[in-house]
Amino acid sequence: MPNRLVVALAYDRLSTFEFGIAVEVFGLPRPEMGPDWYRFAVCAIEPGPLRAIGGFQIMADGGLELLEQADTIVIPGWRGASAEPVPPTLVEALQKAHARGARLMSICSGVFALAATGLLSGRRATTHWHYVEQLSNAYPEIRVEPDVLYVDQGRLLTSAGSAAGIDLCLHVVRSDFGPEIANRLARRLVVPPHREGGQAQFIERPVPPAREGARFAPLFDRMRQRLSDEQPIDRLAAEAGMSTRTFLRRFKAATGLPPGEWLLGERLIRARELLETTRTSIEDIAGATGFGSAATLRHHFRSRLGTSPAAYRSRFAQGVKTGRAPE
């Protein structure tokens, strides 16, 4: 759909950072992205001056009538999470927008406004880890995912706290325009081009000490270069100059994951790249990325990404002129 209209909600005591994410991704003019880039508007959900955290006010483009035209509606946080009631007029407007086919997405505590519509009942959703228990108690009918970056349920999307909203917005761009455009935008934002939605919200120690970083960085590079090979723990520990027990402890402290899980994630990243950019068969991609067989690759795709390699290629390989690749 050309010139997709994205409407971000504005309310009194607006969450500035989350609102800024929506503006940065969808609201800035980006002529280099082509003529079909998003149109953007700000919807005031209530009258009066709308104050944003940080000491400034928002000038909206219109009221709730904007939601009648929106293709995507962004709920950038919510004031007071579940303690603050959601206006019935907003609930009704969101329900009507979704019923006519609009995509609704929340960032951080914005899930509480989305949950008030009842549209998330029986569905998976996430929010900032700080609000997980609160969301679960307020809306027990929602299947709350406590430790993921974002959840895509078709036309209902939710993200975890703050910066995870960037990941969700890039995921939407990727779905709408393909990986090349999403990667180009990520470079402009100086962020990783794609983080899997199921990735944990935080790790035990995100920045390793310089001494460990210097030791692990070359190992990470070598592990990525030989994804097709088996990489037993004792071999990796020897390369890092550590005992197996010490290696396992420090690897998880540095990455948030055991070596096997980290390798699986890197193999999936490489498999996705090959599916997006080449005509290589699924079986050959499985071999090149260390999965061994197409069946194993399909299993991990289904488990981690909720789709098959063929369906992923069909959705994202927009720049590859080829017929259907064999599974």
N, C-alpha and C positions, 0 to 999 in steps of 0.2 A: 504494500500500500504506500504510494508516494506521499511525501510530506506528512508523516505521522505526527499527530498532535499529542504532545506530552503535557499534562497539566499537573503541577505540583500544588499541594494544599498548603495554605498559610493560615496560621491561627495565632491568637495571642499567646505570648511566651513560646514562640517558635524555636525549635531546636536548630540552631544556626548551622552547625556543621553538617547535619544530615540534609538540610535544605540546600546548602552549598554544593553537596555532591550532585544532587539532581540538576542544579543550574550548570555546574561544570560539565557534566556529561551530555545533557540534553539541551541546555539552554543557550550555549555560546554559538555564534555563527561559525560554521566550519565549511567554507566553500570548497576546501580541498577534498571533502568527503562526497561531493557531488550534489546534484540538484534535489535529490530525494531525502536529504537529511531532515532530522526532526524539526518540527515547529514546537514552540514552547510557550506556555502561559502559566500565570500564577493565579490560583483561585482562593479568594478570601472566604472562609467558611462561616464568618460572622462579621457583623458591622463593627465600626469603631476602629481606632488605631490598633494596629497589630504590632506588638513589640516583639523583637527577637532578642534572644540571649546575647548579650554583648553591648546593649545600649543603642540599638537603632530600630527603625520602624520599616515595615514592608509596605510598598505600594503595589497592590494587586491589580491584575488586568481585568478582573471581574469577580462575580460571585459564583454560587453553586451551579448557575446555568452553564458555566464552562464545562462541567462534567458531562453534559448532554452531548458534547461534540468530541470529547477526548477519546483517543485510541488507547492511551496509557495514562493511568493516574498514579502519582507517587505520593505516599503518605510519609513525610520525612520526620519520623519521631512523633511522640505525643506527650502532652504536658501531664506530668504526674502519673504516667502509666495508667493502670486500671483504676486508680483512686479518682481520676477525673472523668466524669461522665461524658460520653460522646453525644453531641447534639442529635436529636432524632432526625432533623432535616438532613444532616450529613449522612447518617445511616441510610436513610431512604434514597438519597442521591447516589451513594455508592452501590446500593443494591440494584437500582435501575440501570446504572452504567454497566455493571457486570452482566445484567440480563440481556442487554443489547449487544454484548460482545466485547466490551472494553477490558483491558488488562489492568489489574490492580496490583500494586507492589508497595510493600512497606519496608522502611529502613529502621532498624533498632526498635524502639518502643512504639513506633507507628503501628506495629502489629495489634496493639490494643484497640485502636480505632477500626482496623480491619476485622478483628474478632467480633466487635460489637454488631457487625452486620449479619452474623450467623453463617457467612459464606465459608468459613474455615472449619465448620463442624464436620468431624469425621476425617479431616484432612491433616496432612503434615504441615508444620510451620515451625519457625524458629524466631528467636529474638536475642538480644544481648544476654549473656550468661547471668548478669545481675538480676534480670527480670524473669528468668525461666520458671522459678517456683511460683512467682506471683501470677504469671500467665497460666500455668497449669492449674492453680487453685481457682482462678477466676473463670476459666473456660476448660473444665475437665473433658469436654467432648473433643477438644483439639489434641491431636497427636504431636505434642511438643518435642522437637528434636533439640536437645540441650547443648550440643557441642559441635554444631556445623556452622559454616559461614553463611549459607543461604539455602533455601528450599524452593524449587521450581515445581509448582503444581498446575502447570498449564497457564491459565489466565489469572492465577493467584500466586504471587511470589512474595517471599518474606526473607529478610536478611538479619543477621546477627548485628552486634553493636558497631556503630560508628564506621570505621574503615571497611568493614565487610559490605557496607552499602556500595562502595566503589566496585567490589567484586560482582555484586548482583547487577549493577547497572552495566558493567562491561559484558556480563553474561547476556543481558537483554540486547545490547548492541550486536553481539556475536550472533544471536539468534536472528536478528532482523537483517543484518548486513553481511554476515559471514566473518570468518576469522581474520582475513586480511585487514579489513576496516577496523575491527576491534583491536587488533594488535597495533595498528597505526595510532589509534586513539590512546591506547595504553602507553605507548612511547611518549605521546604528548603530555600525558599525566605523570610520567616517570614512575609507573607502577608495574608490577608483573602483569604480563598480558593475559594470563588465565590462571586462576586458582580454583581448583575443584570445589564445588559447593559442599561436599562432605568433609572437607579439611577441617581440622579442629580449630576452634576460635582462638585458642592461645596455647602456648607450649610452656613447659616448666621454666626454661631459661632461654629466651629468644636470641640473646646475643652472647655467644660463647667468648670466654677470655681470649685475648689475642694469641696466647700460646697454643690453645687448642684449635683456634681458627686456622692458624698457619699449618697445623698438623693435618687437619681434616680437609682443607680446601683442595689440595692436590689429589687426595683420595676420592673426594666427590667427583672430580673431573674424570679420574680413571674409571670409576664405577659407571659413569654415564657413557664413556667411550666403549665399554664392553658389555652393554646391556644384553647382548645375545648370549653371553657366557654365564655359566653357573658361578656364583660368587659366595663361596662358603665363608662362614663367620671367622674361622681360624685364619684363613688367608687374609681377610680384610684386617683382622687384628694385627697380624704380623706386618702388613704393609704400614699400618699406623704406628708400629713400634710399641704395642701395648699387649698386655695379657688379654685373653678373651673376656674375662669378667670386667676388667677396667674399660675395655673398648665398648662393650655393650652399655655400660653405665654412662660413659662420656658421649657416646654417639646419640643416645636418647636425650641427654641433657642439652646437646647442641642443636638437635633437629626436632625434638618432640616426638620422635618415632623410633621404634626398633629398626635395625638395618633392613630387615626383610620388608617391612611396611614402606620404608623410604624407597627401596628399590622398586617395589610394585608401583608406587606413585610415579617414579621417573619413567618406568616402562610404559605406563599408560599415557603419560605426556608425549613420549616419542611415538607411540602408536597413533595417537590423535593427530600429531603433526603429519605422519605419513598418509593417513587417511584423508587429511585435508588437502595435501599438496601433491600427491602422486597417484598413479593408477596401479600401484603395486597390489597384488592380490592379498586377500585377508590372510591366507595361509603363510605367504612370504613375510608379511608384516609381523605375524605372530612369531616366526622364526627369528627375524631381525631384532625383535625387542625382548627376546628371552622367555616368551610364553610357551614356546615349543609347538603348539598346535592351535588351529583356529578355534577349536572347542574351548580350550583354556582361555584364550583371549576373549571369546564371547562371554564366558562365565564371569570374568573380572569386569568386563564392560557393563554387563547387566547388574552386577553387584554394586559397583562403584558409581556408575553413571546412569543406571536405569534405562539403558538402551542397548542396541546391538551395534557392532562395528559397521554393518551395512547401512543401518538407519542413520548412524552418526555421519557417515560419509555422504549419504544422500542429503542430509541437512546442511552440512558445513563445507563440503568441497565445491564451493561455488566457482572457483577459478580453474577447476580441472575439467577439461573437455574430454569426457570419456563415457562409455556405456556403463551399464551396471557391472561392478566388479564382482567376481565370484566370491562367495563365502567359503 
